[in-house]
């Protein structure tokens, strides 16, 4: 595929985040909410009107709940961590992947949540199994890259479609090991022809979203967010103990919509707690206690997948109508 580098607006974007953090964050979020509302509403109506809930577009499976970075915007950073340590049982992991296979799942899959996936020493083995059982899935992985070497990258890329390395820093410079990886990939493009390697320059102290009011550098327990959220309709988020939480903004693993240790995965996706959540936030977040102060909106991936899903649905519906008329 390709080897890419992304710096989010270069020096200008970097300095806006540093010197005007609140303005930068609020302006971005207002723009995103404004441009996405109609598409979000269309997908939610499509989801709720379907006889059977559509499969998740993204399955987030966190196998270990620890990180080794110190990003100011995240409660999972190693200086702020409050979660009891959890590492997914292997039997549970393989059961979840097997259930996705038997369900016919072909969406996006990532073994990542509020964590650094390479802290789990089984990360390559697990991705190999995912690729074998779910050959049609788009498997992507996001890492801060601190533990990576060229050899580790070469180990993982046969099993993923996309590897995202987020270079979190304060000086707008690539860490030595990440620069080595990027330089190697850039000069050995043939080895990366079946994967997209994306290196992103990220500001470690950026003010982003408040993540349901939990972000250390952006607290909120007063301003109610009126807009709705797609995550409960698009994302299955699985904690290392097998519980399904609302989304990645549940940094403290406080919510439980279902438990995969006792409930089959397909059934869990349509649990009573999920139904309640989806109906409550259908038009806005204000009436659901966990979500009411959250301003999170995901960038890029989900909206692209949502758009493609709705277009494919419209095209298939048009084809069925033509056949019926004939």
N, C-alpha and C positions, 0 to 999 in steps of 0.2 A: 504494500500500500504506500506508506510514506513515512518520512521522518520530519516532524514539524517542531517549530519553536514559537511560543506565543507569550507576549509580554503585556497584554491588556493596555494598549495605548502608549507603550514606551515610557519615556521619562515624564511626559505630561501626565499620563494616567497615574504613574507612580507618585508624583508630587501632589496630585489632587487627593489621593488617598492619605498621604502623610499630613498635608497642611490643612485640608478641609474634609476630615473624615466623615463627619455627620452629614454635611451637604452632599458629598459624593455618594454616600449610601442612600440617602433619602431621594435624591434625584434619580438614581438608577432604579430604585424600587417603584417610584411613581410611574416612570416610563414603562417598566415591565408590566405592572398591573394594568395600565391604560391600554397597551397593545395586545394583551393576552386575554382579556376578559371574555370576548365573544367566542374565541376558540375554546376556552375552558368551559363556558356554558354549553356549547354544542356537545363537547365530549361527555360532560356530566349527564346531559339529557339522554344521549345515546346509551350510556352505561345503565342508567336507572330504568330505561324503557326496554332494555333487552330482557328476553325471557329468562336467560341464565346470565349471571354476571360475566362480562368478558374477562378473559385472563388478565393478570397484571401485565403491564407493559415492561416493568422492571422488577426483578427480584433481587433484593439486597440481602445478602446472607453474611452476617458478621460471625466469624469463627473464633475471634478473640477480642476482648473489649479493653484493649490497651493501646496507647500511642507513645511514641518516644520524642515528640516534638513539643514546642512551647508556644504555639500560636495563641495570641491574645484573645482571639474571637471564639475560642473553643474550650468547653469544659472538659474535653477529653485530653487536653494537654497534660503532660506528666506532672506538672506542678499544681494542677487543679483537680486531678482525678479523685472522684468520690465513689465510684462504682465498686462493689465487691468484684474481685477478679473472677472472670469466667472464661473458660476455654471449651469450645463445643466438643461434645462427645462424638467420636468418630462414627459410631453406629447411627446416631441421630443425623449426622451430616449426610452419610450415604443414603439413609432413608429419605431425606428431603429431596436429594437429587433424583433418586429413583422415582419418587412420586411425581416430580416435574416431568420426567421422561414419560411415565405412564399416562400423564395428563395430556401429552402432546405439546408441551410448552416449547415455543420457538421465539420467545421474546429476548429481552436483554437480561443478562445475569451478571452480577458482580459479587465477589466474596469480600465485601468491604462495607463498612458502616461508619461508626464513629471510632475509628481505630487506624492503626498502621498494620496492614495485612501481612507484611513480611516479618512481623514479630511472631507469627505462627509458623513454626518450622515445617509444617505440613503443607504450606501454601502451594508448592509446585505439584505435589502428589494430588492434592484436592483439585487443582485446575485440570490436571490430566484426566481425572475421573469425570469431571464436568464435560470436557470436550468429547470424551468417548461416549457418554450417555446422552448428551445434548448437542449433537453435531450441527444442528441448524440454529442454535442460539448465538446471539451476538454477546460474547463474553468480554467484559472490559474490567480493568483493574486500575485503581487510583492509589498512589503511594507518595509519601514525602521524599522517598529516594535515599534517606539517610543510611539505610542498610544495604543499598544496592551496589553491585559491582557489574562489570561487563559480563562476567560469567553468569551471575544470577539473572541478569536480563536475558541472556541467551537460553537459560534453562526454562524461563516462563513463557517466552514468546511463541513457542509452537502451540500453545493452548489458549491464547487470547487473541481477540480481534483488535483490541486497543489497549495499550499500556500508557497511562497518564502519570507523568512524574511531576509533582508540584514542588518546585524549589522555593520553599518558604524561607525568606531572609529579610534583612533590613538594609542591605547595601546594594541591591539590584545586581548581584553577581552570582553566577552558578557556583555551587559547591564543587570542590575539585573532583569528587567521584562522579557527580552528575555531568560535569563538563566532559570528563573522560568518556562516559557512556554516550553523550550526544555526539562527540567528535567521532567515536568509533562507528556509531550507527550511520552518521552522515557519509562516512567513507567506505562503508560496507553495506550499501543500500540493498544489494541482492539478498542478504541475510534477513532483511526486514520487509521483503516484498509481500508477505502475507499478513502483515500486522501494521497498525498505525502506532508509531511511537510519538507521543506528544509531550514535550517538555514545556512546562508553564512557569513563568516567573511570577511568584506570588509574594505580596507584602505580608509579613508575619503579624503586623499590628493593624491590619486593615479592619475597619468597621464595616461589617457586612449586614446580615440580617440578625434579628435578636433570638432566633431559634427557640421559639415559644417562650421568650422571656428569659432564657437561660444563658445567653451569650455573656461572658464576663465583662466585655467592653461595650455592651449595648443592652442594658436592662430595660424591661418594660412591664409594668403591672398596672397601667392606667389607661393607655390609649387602646381602645378596642378596634381591631382590624375588621373592616366591613366586607372586604373582598373574600371570595371563596378560595378553596385550595384544591388542587388536583390530586395530591398525593394519596389520599385514601381510595381513589378510583384507579390510580395507575401503578402504585408501588406496594409491593409486599416487602415488609421490613422485618427481618428475623433476628432476634437476639441470640447470643451464644447458648443460652439455656433452652432454646426452642420456642420461646414465647414470641408472638407476633405483636409488635408495637405499632403505634400510629405511623411513625416515619423517623427519618434521621434527626429530627429536632427533639426527639425524646432522648436527650443526652444522658438522663439519669435512669433510663429503663423503667419509667414509672407506669406506663400504660400496658395493658394486656387485652388484645382483641381476640386472641385465641392462643391455644397452647399445642404445639405440634407434637409434644410428647404424649398427648392423649387424644388429639383430634386429627383426622386425615387432612392433608394440606388443601385439597380442593374444597372440602367442607369448611375448613377454617377461613378461607377467603370470602365466604358468604355467611360468617357467623352473625349471631344476633347483635353483638357489639359493633361489628362492621356496619351492619344495616342501620343501626341507630346513628352512628357517626356520619355516614354518608347522607342520610336524610336530614340530619341536623345542620350540616354545613353546606347543604345544597345551594343556598343562595348567599351564604356568608358565614364567617367564623364566629360571630359574636355570641351565639347561643351554646357553644360547646366549650366547656371550661378550659380544657387543655389548649385549645387552638385560639381562643378569643384575643390574646395579646400577641400572637405570632405573626410576624411580617415576612416569613420565609417564602421565597418563590424561586424555584429551581431554574438555573440558567441552561438554555439550549436543548439538551438531550430530550427531555420529556415532551417539550412542545413540538419538536421535530417528529418524534414518534407518534404523538397524538395527531398531528396534521396528516401524516402518512396513513394512519389507521382510519381516519374519517374519509380520506380520499379513496382508499381501497374499498371501504364500505359502500361509498356512493357509487363507485365503478361497478362493484359486484351487484348492487341493487339494480343499477341500470341494465346490466346484462340479463338479470333474471326477468326484468320487466319486458325486455325485447323478446326473450324466449317465450314468455307467456302470450305476448301479442301474436306471435307466429302460430 
